[in-house]
């Protein structure tokens, strides 16, 4: 029992010192390199590098010796490798937390509370080196949870910010950005959608594995302001475009907006029941769906 108690004391001191290093060194390095925002000032890169070196040095010299119960810390090379690993892993977790904080999804109180939390991801990563499946499992899940949560809320915040910018250029309300599921055999044509002052338009392209080269009609969906007949009626118009091409247009009205599905092809444009289904099932699009339709594909 005495040995067990001594081991727990060493481990508590080990983790406590890692946490203290993160809480004392990292906030100062962050303020020097990033100021009040997330954008890194290039002129401050040397200061950030010095801060990183200081954190690694504090871990390797000030913390590792008391972690002699942790195998990697028993040699000089092991201590340095351990310190670099803890610094890098903890910084990834910290970056996720900072992103969540700046997005408004995480409320951490004043400077003292923020400084205290800065040390937590480093302590969690350091706990991964403690012998014992249970401790490693708990700390590993905690680290992954912090990174996953911070990344998710930061991404969502960026999407919301981008959407606010897009909505400033259209007369449609956010709830009027409707989107149906793709018709059978099609997918959203990423990057070829459009959100303008008068409407939201999305294009669909054929997507049936193993049917490359098979002619399929072009399909587009649009939401614009407009009133029409009362009820849920769907109107149909067929136009001859010349050269054997046919355009088939279905229109419906809902709560002050006009929904239109247009299909063009060299034969009968498309399955009418499938196009009608698009109009009936159009639903408010999520930020991710709108941005997916509007963004240009990566080069």
C-alpha positions as CSV (number, residue, x, y, z in Angstrom):
1,X,0.0,0.0,0.0
2,X,2.9,2.3,0.7
3,X,4.4,1.8,-2.7
4,X,1.0,2.2,-4.3
5,X,0.4,5.5,-2.5
6,X,3.9,6.7,-3.4
7,X,3.2,5.9,-7.1
8,X,-0.1,7.9,-7.0
9,X,1.7,10.8,-5.5
10,X,4.3,10.8,-8.3
11,X,1.6,10.5,-10.9
12,X,-0.4,13.4,-9.4
13,X,2.8,15.5,-9.3
14,X,3.7,14.5,-12.8
15,X,0.3,15.5,-14.2
16,X,0.0,18.6,-12.0
17,X,3.3,19.9,-13.3
18,X,2.4,19.3,-16.9
19,X,-0.9,21.2,-16.3
20,X,1.0,24.0,-14.6
21,X,3.4,24.3,-17.5
22,X,0.6,24.6,-20.0
23,X,-1.3,27.1,-17.8
24,X,1.7,29.4,-17.2
25,X,3.7,29.2,-20.5
26,X,1.1,28.7,-23.2
27,X,-1.2,31.7,-22.5
28,X,1.8,34.1,-22.7
29,X,3.1,32.6,-25.9
30,X,-0.5,32.8,-27.4
31,X,-0.9,36.5,-26.5
32,X,2.5,37.3,-28.0
33,X,1.9,35.4,-31.3
34,X,-1.8,35.8,-31.9
35,X,-2.8,39.0,-30.0
36,X,-6.6,39.2,-29.8
37,X,-7.4,37.1,-32.8
38,X,-6.7,33.7,-34.4
39,X,-4.6,35.2,-37.2
40,X,-0.9,34.7,-36.8
41,X,1.2,37.8,-37.2
42,X,4.2,36.7,-39.3
43,X,6.4,39.3,-37.6
44,X,5.8,37.4,-34.3
45,X,6.8,34.0,-35.6
46,X,10.1,34.1,-33.8
47,X,8.3,34.9,-30.6
48,X,6.0,32.0,-31.1
49,X,9.0,29.7,-31.8
50,X,10.6,30.8,-28.6
51,X,7.4,30.2,-26.7
52,X,7.2,26.7,-28.2
53,X,10.8,26.0,-27.3
54,X,10.2,27.3,-23.8
55,X,7.2,25.0,-23.3
56,X,9.2,22.0,-24.5
57,X,12.1,22.9,-22.3
58,X,9.9,23.3,-19.2
59,X,8.4,19.9,-19.9
60,X,11.7,18.1,-20.5
61,X,13.6,19.7,-17.7
62,X,11.1,20.7,-15.1
63,X,8.5,18.0,-15.4
64,X,10.0,14.8,-16.8
65,X,12.3,14.1,-13.9
66,X,9.4,13.6,-11.5
67,X,7.8,11.3,-14.0
68,X,10.3,8.5,-13.6
69,X,7.4,6.2,-13.2
70,X,6.7,7.0,-16.9
71,X,9.0,4.8,-19.0
72,X,9.9,7.4,-21.8
73,X,11.2,9.8,-19.2
74,X,13.9,7.6,-17.9
75,X,16.5,8.7,-20.4
76,X,17.5,12.2,-21.7
77,X,16.4,11.3,-25.3
78,X,13.2,9.8,-24.0
79,X,12.4,13.0,-22.0
80,X,12.9,15.2,-25.0
81,X,10.8,13.0,-27.3
82,X,8.2,12.8,-24.6
83,X,8.2,16.6,-24.1
84,X,7.8,17.3,-27.9
85,X,5.0,14.7,-28.1
86,X,3.1,16.2,-25.2
87,X,3.6,19.7,-26.6
88,X,2.4,18.9,-30.1
89,X,-0.6,16.7,-28.9
90,X,-1.6,19.3,-26.3
91,X,-1.4,22.1,-28.8
92,X,-3.7,20.3,-31.2
93,X,-6.2,19.9,-28.4
94,X,-5.8,23.5,-27.3
95,X,-6.3,24.7,-30.9
96,X,-9.6,22.9,-31.0
97,X,-10.6,24.5,-27.7
98,X,-9.6,27.9,-28.8
99,X,-11.6,27.5,-32.0
100,X,-14.7,26.5,-30.0
101,X,-14.1,29.5,-27.7
102,X,-13.9,32.0,-30.6
103,X,-17.0,30.5,-32.2
104,X,-19.0,31.3,-29.1
105,X,-19.8,27.7,-28.4
106,X,-17.5,27.4,-25.4
107,X,-17.7,29.8,-22.4
108,X,-14.7,29.7,-20.2
109,X,-14.9,32.7,-18.0
110,X,-12.1,35.3,-17.4
111,X,-8.3,35.2,-18.0
112,X,-7.6,33.1,-15.0
113,X,-10.1,30.4,-16.0
114,X,-8.8,30.4,-19.6
115,X,-5.2,30.1,-18.4
116,X,-6.2,27.1,-16.2
117,X,-7.9,25.4,-19.1
118,X,-4.8,25.8,-21.3
119,X,-3.0,23.3,-19.2
120,X,-5.7,20.6,-19.5
121,X,-5.0,19.2,-23.0
122,X,-1.3,18.9,-22.2
123,X,-2.1,17.0,-19.0
124,X,-4.5,14.7,-20.9
125,X,-1.8,13.9,-23.5
126,X,0.7,13.3,-20.7
127,X,-1.7,10.8,-19.1
128,X,-1.4,8.7,-22.3
129,X,2.1,7.8,-21.2
130,X,1.0,6.4,-17.8
131,X,1.1,2.6,-17.7
132,X,-2.4,1.1,-17.4
133,X,-5.1,0.4,-20.0
134,X,-7.8,2.2,-18.0
135,X,-5.9,5.5,-17.6
136,X,-4.8,5.5,-21.2
137,X,-8.2,4.8,-22.5
138,X,-9.9,7.5,-20.4
139,X,-7.3,10.1,-21.4
140,X,-7.3,9.0,-25.0
141,X,-11.1,9.3,-25.3
142,X,-10.9,12.7,-23.5
143,X,-8.3,14.0,-26.0
144,X,-10.2,12.8,-29.0
145,X,-13.4,14.3,-27.6
146,X,-11.8,17.7,-27.1
147,X,-10.4,17.7,-30.6
148,X,-13.6,16.4,-32.2
149,X,-15.9,18.8,-30.4
150,X,-13.7,21.9,-31.0
151,X,-13.2,21.0,-34.7
152,X,-17.0,20.5,-35.2
153,X,-18.2,23.7,-33.5
154,X,-15.4,25.7,-35.2
155,X,-16.4,24.4,-38.6
156,X,-20.1,25.1,-37.8
157,X,-19.3,28.6,-36.8
158,X,-17.4,29.2,-40.0
159,X,-20.3,27.9,-42.0
160,X,-22.7,30.2,-40.2
161,X,-20.5,33.2,-40.8
162,X,-20.2,32.4,-44.5
163,X,-24.0,32.0,-44.7
164,X,-24.6,35.4,-43.1
165,X,-22.5,36.9,-45.8
166,X,-24.3,35.1,-48.5
167,X,-27.8,36.0,-47.1
168,X,-26.9,39.7,-47.2
169,X,-27.0,39.5,-51.0
170,X,-30.5,37.9,-51.5
171,X,-34.1,38.9,-50.9
172,X,-34.9,35.4,-49.8
173,X,-35.2,34.6,-46.1
174,X,-33.0,31.9,-44.6
175,X,-36.0,29.5,-44.2
176,X,-36.9,30.0,-47.8
177,X,-33.7,28.3,-49.0
178,X,-35.4,25.1,-49.8
179,X,-33.8,22.1,-51.3
180,X,-35.2,18.7,-52.5
181,X,-33.3,15.4,-52.4
182,X,-31.6,14.7,-55.7
183,X,-33.8,12.8,-58.2
184,X,-33.0,9.1,-58.6
185,X,-29.7,8.7,-60.4
186,X,-28.5,12.2,-59.8
187,X,-26.4,14.2,-57.4
188,X,-25.9,17.9,-56.6
189,X,-23.6,19.6,-59.1
190,X,-21.2,21.0,-56.5
191,X,-20.2,24.6,-57.1
192,X,-22.7,25.3,-60.0
193,X,-25.5,26.5,-57.8
194,X,-26.3,30.2,-57.5
195,X,-27.7,32.5,-54.7
196,X,-28.7,35.8,-56.2
197,X,-30.9,38.8,-55.2
198,X,-34.0,37.1,-56.6
199,X,-33.4,33.4,-56.0
200,X,-31.6,30.2,-55.1
201,X,-30.8,27.7,-57.9
202,X,-29.2,24.3,-57.7
203,X,-28.2,22.0,-60.6
204,X,-28.1,18.2,-60.6
205,X,-26.0,15.9,-62.7
206,X,-26.4,12.3,-63.6
207,X,-24.7,9.9,-61.2
208,X,-25.2,6.3,-61.8
209,X,-22.2,4.0,-61.4
210,X,-21.5,1.9,-64.4
211,X,-23.6,4.1,-66.8
212,X,-21.0,6.5,-68.0
213,X,-21.8,7.9,-71.5
214,X,-25.5,7.3,-71.2
215,X,-27.4,10.5,-72.1
216,X,-29.5,11.8,-69.2
217,X,-31.5,15.0,-69.0
218,X,-30.2,18.1,-67.2
219,X,-32.1,18.9,-64.0
220,X,-32.3,22.2,-62.1
221,X,-34.2,23.3,-59.1
222,X,-35.0,27.0,-58.3
223,X,-36.6,29.0,-55.5
224,X,-37.8,32.5,-56.2
225,X,-40.3,34.9,-54.7
226,X,-43.7,34.7,-56.4
227,X,-47.4,33.9,-55.8
228,X,-49.6,31.5,-57.7
229,X,-52.7,29.5,-57.5
230,X,-53.9,28.5,-54.0
231,X,-53.4,24.9,-52.9
232,X,-50.6,22.4,-53.6
233,X,-51.2,22.1,-57.3
234,X,-48.3,21.6,-59.7
235,X,-48.3,23.1,-63.2
236,X,-46.5,21.5,-66.1
237,X,-45.2,23.0,-69.3
238,X,-43.4,21.3,-72.1
239,X,-41.4,23.2,-74.7
240,X,-39.7,22.1,-77.9
241,X,-36.3,23.6,-78.0
242,X,-35.3,22.5,-81.5
243,X,-32.9,19.8,-82.6
244,X,-35.0,17.2,-80.8
245,X,-34.4,18.8,-77.4
246,X,-37.3,19.1,-75.0
247,X,-37.7,21.2,-71.9
248,X,-40.0,20.1,-69.2
249,X,-40.9,22.6,-66.4
250,X,-42.9,21.9,-63.2
251,X,-43.9,24.7,-60.9
252,X,-45.4,24.9,-57.5
253,X,-46.1,27.7,-54.9
254,X,-45.6,27.5,-51.2
255,X,-45.7,30.3,-48.6
256,X,-44.9,33.1,-50.9
257,X,-42.2,31.4,-52.9
258,X,-42.2,29.7,-56.3
259,X,-40.5,26.3,-56.7
260,X,-39.4,25.3,-60.1
261,X,-37.9,22.1,-61.5
262,X,-36.6,22.2,-65.0
263,X,-35.4,19.2,-67.0
264,X,-33.9,19.3,-70.5
265,X,-33.0,16.5,-72.8
266,X,-33.0,15.2,-76.3
267,X,-35.8,12.7,-75.5
268,X,-38.7,12.8,-72.9
269,X,-36.8,14.9,-70.3
270,X,-37.3,12.9,-67.1
271,X,-39.6,10.8,-65.0
272,X,-42.4,13.2,-64.1
273,X,-43.3,11.4,-60.9
274,X,-39.7,11.8,-59.7
275,X,-39.7,15.6,-60.6
276,X,-43.0,16.0,-58.8
277,X,-41.6,14.3,-55.8
278,X,-38.8,17.0,-55.7
279,X,-41.3,19.8,-55.5
280,X,-43.4,18.0,-52.8
281,X,-40.5,17.1,-50.6
282,X,-38.4,20.3,-50.9
283,X,-37.3,21.2,-47.3
284,X,-35.2,24.0,-45.7
285,X,-31.6,23.3,-46.6
286,X,-28.9,23.2,-43.9
287,X,-25.9,25.5,-44.1
288,X,-23.7,22.6,-45.2
289,X,-26.1,21.7,-48.1
290,X,-26.3,25.3,-49.3
291,X,-22.6,25.8,-49.2
292,X,-22.0,22.4,-50.9
293,X,-24.2,23.5,-53.8
294,X,-22.6,27.0,-54.1
295,X,-18.9,26.3,-53.5
296,X,-16.6,25.7,-56.4
297,X,-15.0,22.2,-56.3
298,X,-11.4,22.2,-55.0
299,X,-8.8,22.3,-57.8
